[in-house]
Amino acid sequence: MQAYAKDYLNDVVENQGKLFDFVAQTYPDKDTKDFIQTYMLSKTRKSIDEAKAYVNTMDARTLWDYFTETENYTLKSGKAMEGFMPDWLGEFYAYYQWYFNMPSAEVVKKVSIDFLMKAYYGLHDLDLDLAVKKVGETK
């Protein structure tokens, strides 16, 4: 059994990818990695894990606003991720969480951001389902 109805899956995967990309592109002097870590451990992301329709159906910009207000989050200074990496990481984490039916807070601990950043170059050209299964086999 998956974390929530498959009907939400494509929206959650796409929106999380767009959210991570939005943060990286909009704030080039801020730490994208810290944002991703904090987001994956947040009450906001837990609401998505629990299929709360209000949060599951938000677009990336609305989700960003909701997250910063709900979590009282401020970006830390640092370097933003570049290229397609933040979008792919967002999609990967969302699909992995759904596919293996585990809380997002556990996903980011089991599959670290550093691991995914290194694995990105070998995985990002694969179908997302296949990439998630490959990483799931090794973790």
C-alpha positions as CSV (number, residue, x, y, z in Angstrom):
1,M,0.0,0.0,0.0
2,Q,1.3,3.5,-0.9
3,A,1.4,6.5,1.3
4,Y,-1.7,8.1,-0.2
5,A,-4.0,7.8,-3.3
6,K,-2.2,7.6,-6.6
7,D,-4.5,10.4,-7.8
8,Y,-2.3,12.9,-5.8
9,L,1.0,11.4,-6.8
10,N,1.8,13.3,-10.0
11,D,0.8,16.6,-8.5
12,V,2.9,16.1,-5.4
13,V,5.9,14.9,-7.4
14,E,5.7,17.8,-9.8
15,N,5.0,20.4,-7.2
16,Q,7.8,19.3,-4.9
17,G,10.2,19.4,-7.8
18,K,9.0,22.9,-8.7
19,L,9.2,24.0,-5.1
20,F,12.9,22.9,-4.7
21,D,13.7,24.5,-8.1
22,F,11.8,27.7,-7.2
23,V,13.9,28.1,-4.0
24,A,17.2,27.4,-5.8
25,Q,16.4,29.8,-8.7
26,T,14.9,32.6,-6.7
27,Y,17.5,32.6,-3.9
28,P,20.9,31.9,-5.5
29,D,22.7,33.1,-2.4
30,K,20.8,30.8,0.0
31,D,21.5,27.2,1.0
32,T,19.1,25.0,-1.0
33,K,20.4,21.9,0.8
34,D,19.4,23.3,4.2
35,F,15.9,24.2,2.9
36,I,15.4,20.7,1.5
37,Q,16.5,19.1,4.8
38,T,14.2,21.3,6.8
39,Y,11.3,20.9,4.5
40,M,11.5,17.1,4.4
41,L,11.4,17.1,8.2
42,S,8.6,19.7,8.5
43,K,5.0,19.6,9.6
44,T,4.1,20.9,6.1
45,R,5.6,17.9,4.4
46,K,4.1,15.6,7.0
47,S,0.7,17.0,6.0
48,I,1.4,15.9,2.5
49,D,2.5,12.5,3.7
50,E,-0.9,12.2,5.4
51,A,-2.8,13.2,2.2
52,K,-4.3,16.4,3.6
53,A,-5.9,17.7,0.4
54,Y,-5.5,21.4,1.3
55,V,-1.7,21.0,1.2
56,N,-1.4,18.2,-1.4
57,T,-3.0,20.4,-4.0
58,M,-1.0,23.6,-3.5
59,D,1.2,24.8,-6.4
60,A,4.9,25.4,-5.7
61,R,4.6,29.1,-4.9
62,T,1.7,28.7,-2.6
63,L,3.4,25.8,-0.9
64,W,6.5,27.9,-0.3
65,D,4.4,30.7,1.3
66,Y,2.6,28.1,3.4
67,F,5.8,26.4,4.5
68,T,7.6,29.6,5.5
69,E,4.6,30.8,7.5
70,T,3.7,27.4,9.1
71,E,7.3,26.5,10.0
72,N,8.5,30.1,10.7
73,Y,11.4,29.3,8.3
74,T,14.0,31.7,7.0
75,L,16.5,30.6,4.4
76,K,20.2,30.4,5.5
77,S,23.0,32.0,3.6
78,G,24.9,29.7,1.3
79,K,25.0,28.4,-2.2
80,A,22.0,27.4,-4.2
81,M,21.9,24.1,-6.1
82,E,22.2,24.7,-9.9
83,G,20.7,23.3,-13.0
84,F,18.0,20.6,-12.9
85,M,19.3,19.0,-9.7
86,P,16.9,20.7,-7.2
87,D,13.9,19.8,-9.4
88,W,15.0,16.2,-9.7
89,L,15.7,15.9,-6.0
90,G,12.2,17.2,-5.2
91,E,10.6,14.8,-7.6
92,F,12.8,11.9,-6.4
93,Y,12.0,12.4,-2.7
94,A,8.3,12.8,-3.3
95,Y,8.1,9.6,-5.4
96,Y,10.4,7.6,-3.0
97,Q,8.2,8.6,-0.1
98,W,5.1,7.5,-1.9
99,Y,6.5,4.3,-3.4
100,F,8.0,3.0,-0.1
101,N,5.2,4.4,2.0
102,M,7.4,6.0,4.7
103,P,7.3,9.4,6.3
104,S,9.3,12.0,4.5
105,A,11.3,12.6,7.7
106,E,12.6,9.0,7.4
107,V,13.2,9.2,3.7
108,V,15.7,12.1,4.0
109,K,17.5,10.3,6.8
110,K,17.6,7.0,4.8
111,V,18.6,8.7,1.5
112,S,20.7,11.7,2.4
113,I,20.8,14.8,0.3
114,D,24.6,14.4,-0.1
115,F,24.1,10.8,-1.4
116,L,21.5,12.0,-3.9
117,M,23.6,14.9,-5.1
118,K,26.4,12.4,-5.9
119,A,24.1,9.9,-7.4
120,Y,22.2,12.5,-9.5
121,Y,24.6,12.3,-12.4
122,G,24.0,8.5,-12.8
123,L,20.3,8.5,-11.9
124,H,18.7,11.6,-13.3
125,D,18.4,10.3,-16.9
126,L,16.5,7.2,-15.7
127,D,12.8,7.0,-15.4
128,L,11.9,8.3,-11.9
129,D,10.3,5.0,-11.0
130,L,13.5,3.1,-12.0
131,A,15.8,5.5,-10.1
132,V,13.7,5.2,-7.0
133,K,13.7,1.4,-7.2
134,K,17.5,1.3,-7.8
135,V,18.2,3.5,-4.7
136,G,15.7,1.5,-2.7
137,E,17.5,-1.7,-3.5
138,T,20.8,-0.2,-2.1
139,K,19.4,1.5,1.0
